[in-house]
């Protein structure tokens, strides 16, 4: 278990350094993957710590968790690659752009899914305090709040760090600025998260069998 965690730490470091310093496209993935990795590391701490620090680590995890499902919205950046020449045309075979595609996709899929998988760890920890119904409410609320965070991150350009830099203004933007379009997009993002989390749960059950 410790070896796999260390491998992931090394891979994450290499990926972020490469995307930030050497990649020809998608430099922003260095920051996005780093932010999505934080809840993964916090879930390790949550497993290791005793109850005294559970709530503190859990609160930090809750703040950074939305960065994991947020990654899936980065697929929109694929349109900037020249391999896509438009509707009803053949894809270009430029190796550099296809490598950029691999880098973007691997970062999104790996850290998006691993980050979302930490919900299981947190739920198991929470279940030691609460009942099953509380876990269901917690997960549903989490998917909604994460969808809300995805919206403000994508449309209002806010990241988790803004909660520490300008907390009052950030909270106002997140919770007090609503429209029907905003609600519909949030519900769509919530639905996507539920599908992905359901897939993660299904794969986890198959591994346990």
Secondary structure, DSSP 8 states (H G I E B T S, - for coil): -HHHHHHHHHHHHHHHHHHHHT-SS-TTHHHHHHHHHHHHHHHHHHHHS-GGGHHHHHHHHHHHHHHHHHGGGGGGGGGGSTT---TT------HHHHHHHHHHHHHHHHHHHHHHHHHHHHHHHHHTTS-HHHHHHHHHHHHHHHHHHHHHHHHS---TTHHHHSHHHHHHHHHS---HHHHHHHHHHHHHHHHHHHHHHHHHHHHH-
